[in-house]
C-alpha cells in the first residue's frame, strides 16, 4: 500500500511540474527514456556492446522524438503563453516589447527554437541578424 501512495505522489508532482515548467518535464522525460534505453541494452547485451548500442538507440530515439513533436511543443508553449496571467493590464499576446541585444530589432513573443539546445535553455535566434539570444533579448556570450 505504501508503494501505491508513493506512485500517486510521484505522478502528482510530475503533473504539477508539467503545468508550471513543461520544458523541465520534457527534459526529464528525454533523459529518463535515454537512460532507460541504455540500461536495458547493457542488461541484455552486456557491458561494452550494450553501452554502445544503448547510446546509439537512445540518441536515435531522442532525434526522432524531437523532430516528430517539435511543432507540437511550439504550439504547447504558445498556448501556455496565452494562458499566463496578464501583467499590468497588457495581454501576453501583445507582449512583444523584447528587442535583440545586438541589432535592436523587435522580436516576436513566441519565437521558435531552431535546435534542441535553444529549446532546452529557452533561447531564440534573431531573425534580423542571426544572433543567439536569451528569452529576454540579451545576447548569449560565445
C-alpha positions in Angstrom: 0.0 0.0 0.0 2.9 2.4 0.7 4.3 1.8 -2.8 0.9 2.9 -4.3 1.0 6.0 -2.2 4.5 7.0 -3.4 3.5 6.3 -7.0 0.5 8.6 -6.7 2.6 11.3 -5.0 5.2 11.0 -7.8 2.6 11.4 -10.6 1.0 14.4 -8.8 4.4 16.1 -8.6 5.0 15.4 -12.3 1.6 16.8 -13.2 2.2 20.0 -11.2 5.6 20.4 -12.7 4.1 19.8 -16.1 1.8 22.8 -15.6 4.4 25.1 -14.0 7.5 24.1 -16.1 6.7 22.0 -19.1 10.2 22.3 -20.5 11.6 20.7 -17.4 9.2 17.7 -17.7 10.2 17.2 -21.3 13.8 17.3 -20.4 13.3 14.8 -17.6 11.4 12.5 -20.0 14.2 12.7 -22.6 16.9 11.9 -20.0 14.8 9.2 -18.3 14.0 7.4 -21.6 17.6 7.8 -22.9 19.0 6.2 -19.7 16.3 3.5 -19.7 17.3 2.5 -23.2 21.0 2.5 -22.3 20.3 0.4 -19.1 18.1 -2.1 -21.0 20.8 -2.6 -23.6 23.5 -3.1 -21.1 21.3 -5.6 -19.2 20.5 -7.6 -22.4 23.9 -7.4 -24.3 26.5 -7.0 -21.6 28.6 -4.0 -20.7 30.7 -2.8 -23.7 28.4 -3.8 -26.5 25.2 -2.9 -24.7 26.6 0.5 -23.7 27.4 1.4 -27.3 24.2 0.1 -28.7 22.2 1.8 -25.9 23.8 5.2 -26.6 23.1 4.8 -30.3 19.5 3.7 -29.9 18.9 6.4 -27.2 20.3 9.2 -29.4 18.2 7.9 -32.3 15.1 7.9 -30.2 15.7 11.4 -29.0 16.3 12.6 -32.5 13.1 11.0 -33.9 11.0 12.2 -30.9 12.3 15.8 -31.2 11.8 16.1 -34.9 8.3 14.4 -34.8 7.0 16.6 -31.9 8.9 19.9 -32.4 5.8 21.7 -33.8 3.6 20.3 -31.1 6.0 21.6 -28.4 6.0 25.1 -30.0 2.2 25.1 -30.1 2.1 24.0 -26.4 4.3 26.8 -25.3 2.4 29.4 -27.4 -0.9 28.2 -25.8 0.8 28.3 -22.4 1.9 31.9 -23.0 -1.6 32.9 -23.8 -2.9 31.3 -20.6 -0.4 33.1 -18.3 -1.9 35.8 -16.2 -1.9 39.3 -17.5 0.7 41.7 -16.0 0.0 45.4 -15.7 -3.1 45.2 -17.9 -1.2 44.1 -21.0 -2.1 40.8 -22.7 0.8 38.4 -23.2 -0.2 38.1 -26.8 0.8 41.7 -27.3 3.9 41.4 -25.1 6.4 41.8 -28.0 8.4 44.6 -26.4 11.5 42.3 -26.5 14.4 43.6 -28.6 17.5 42.0 -29.9 20.5 42.9 -27.8 22.7 43.1 -30.9 20.8 44.8 -33.7 17.8 46.2 -31.6 15.2 44.6 -33.9 11.8 43.9 -32.3 11.3 40.2 -31.6 8.0 38.3 -31.6 6.9 36.9 -28.2 6.5 33.3 -29.5 10.0 32.8 -31.0 10.6 29.2 -32.1 13.8 27.4 -31.2 16.0 26.3 -34.1 17.7 23.4 -32.3 17.5 21.2 -29.2 19.8 23.5 -27.1 17.7 26.5 -27.7 14.6 24.5 -26.8 16.1 23.3 -23.5 17.5 26.6 -22.3 14.7 28.9 -23.6 16.7 30.7 -26.2 15.9 32.0 -29.7 17.7 33.4 -32.8 17.2 36.9 -34.0 15.5 36.8 -37.5 17.3 40.0 -38.4 21.0 39.5 -37.5 21.1 35.8 -36.6 22.4 36.3 -33.0 21.5 33.7 -30.4 19.5 35.3 -27.6 18.1 34.6 -24.2 14.3 34.8 -24.0 14.7 38.4 -22.7 16.6 39.5 -25.8 20.2 39.6 -24.3 22.9 38.1 -26.5 24.2 34.7 -25.4 28.0 35.0 -24.9 30.1 32.7 -27.0 
